[in-house]
Amino acid sequence: MIIATLIGLLTFVLASTVHYLALAHLHRRLNHEARSGLPIVVSGIVGAGLAHLAEAALYATSFTLLDAFDLGGFKGGEADGFMDIFYFSLVNYTSLGLGDIYPTGHSRFLAGLESLNGFLLISCSASFIFLLMRNQMDGPTSGGIQASD
């Protein structure tokens, strides 16, 4: 249980850090772009989406690690390879929860952490994209995403 908890907490912190760094990079890059409007907003959406895919991949790697230590696994459906575990991770990260594959053992703890982390990070992305859109529609004086000095 201690190893599973440590792996889970480390993955939670690592995914949160990746997300912060990705959004900070997008913020810096998109605020310095000469373009405006749709290309900026689409770039923000795609960038945030790629960050979410990377974070779900981190969780899939952690699920694989728990399976390697024989601390948890999966039942139902086919969970034979990394792509199946990545699929579960994406479904779980987004809180969609289809249930065709479900975790067993200590992987259930990691699944709960992933759902919580995914919800929080998706909310951060939604806020980021909202502010980005508002800034693009109203102009830079609207109080959108601006760097504070």
ZAMARGU-4260 file (C-alpha; in steps of 0.2 Angstrom, whole numbers, plus 5000, padded with zeros to 4 digits):
<rodrens>
0) 5000/5000/5000 | 5014/5012/5004 | 5022/5010/4987 | 5006/5012/4978 | 5002/5028/4988
5) 5019/5035/4984 | 5018/5031/4966 | 5000/5039/4966 | 5006/5055/4975 | 5021/5057/4964
10) 5011/5055/4948 | 4998/5067/4954 | 5012/5080/4958 | 5021/5077/4942 | 5005/5078/4931
15) 5001/5094/4940 | 5018/5101/4936 | 5018/5096/4918 | 5001/5105/4916 | 5007/5121/4925
20) 5023/5121/4914 | 5012/5118/4898 | 5000/5132/4902 | 5014/5144/4907 | 5023/5140/4891
25) 5007/5143/4881 | 5003/5159/4890 | 5021/5166/4886 | 5020/5160/4868 | 5003/5165/4864
30) 5005/5183/4872 | 5019/5186/4860 | 5011/5180/4844 | 5008/5193/4831 | 4992/5184/4826
35) 4976/5186/4835 | 4958/5178/4836 | 4955/5160/4830 | 4973/5154/4827 | 4978/5160/4845
40) 4963/5151/4853 | 4965/5135/4843 | 4983/5135/4848 | 4978/5136/4866 | 4965/5122/4864
45) 4977/5111/4855 | 4992/5115/4867 | 4981/5111/4882 | 4974/5095/4874 | 4992/5089/4871
50) 4996/5092/4889 | 4981/5082/4895 | 4987/5068/4883 | 5004/5068/4891 | 4997/5068/4909
55) 4986/5053/4905 | 5001/5045/4898 | 5010/5048/4915 | 4996/5039/4924 | 4996/5025/4911
60) 5014/5023/4915 | 5010/5023/4933 | 4997/5009/4931 | 5009/4999/4921 | 5022/5001/4935
65) 5009/4995/4948 | 5006/4980/4937 | 5024/4976/4936 | 5026/4977/4955 | 5010/4965/4956
70) 5001/4979/4966 | 4986/4981/4954 | 4980/4977/4937 | 4964/4977/4927 | 4949/4966/4923
75) 4935/4967/4910 | 4938/4970/4892 | 4956/4968/4886 | 4970/4976/4895 | 4984/4967/4887
80) 4996/4981/4882 | 5000/4999/4886 | 4988/5006/4873 | 4973/4998/4882 | 4980/5005/4899
85) 4982/5022/4891 | 4964/5020/4884 | 4958/5017/4902 | 4968/5031/4908 | 4960/5044/4896
90) 4943/5038/4901 | 4947/5039/4919 | 4956/5056/4918 | 4941/5064/4909 | 4930/5056/4922
95) 4920/5048/4908 | 4921/5031/4916 | 4915/5019/4903 | 4918/5004/4914 | 4923/4991/4901
100) 4940/4990/4909 | 4942/4993/4928 | 4956/4993/4940 | 4960/4980/4953 | 4970/4980/4969
105) 4980/4996/4973 | 4977/5002/4955 | 4960/5008/4962 | 4968/5021/4973 | 4978/5027/4958
110) 4962/5028/4947 | 4954/5039/4961 | 4968/5051/4961 | 4969/5052/4942 | 4950/5056/4941
115) 4953/5070/4954 | 4968/5076/4946 | 4960/5076/4929 | 4945/5085/4935 | 4956/5099/4942
120) 4968/5100/4927 | 4954/5100/4915 | 4946/5114/4925 | 4962/5124/4924 | 4963/5122/4905
125) 4944/5127/4903 | 4948/5143/4913 | 4964/5146/4903 | 4955/5145/4887 | 4940/5155/4893
130) 4952/5169/4897 | 4962/5167/4881 | 4946/5168/4871 | 4940/5183/4881 | 4956/5192/4878
135) 4956/5189/4860 | 4938/5195/4858 | 4939/5210/4869 | 4957/5215/4866 | 4972/5216/4878
140) 4964/5229/4890 | 4949/5217/4894 | 4958/5209/4909 | 4961/5193/4900 | 4977/5183/4901
145) 4990/5196/4905 | 5007/5194/4913 | 5007/5203/4930 | 5023/5213/4933
</rodrens>
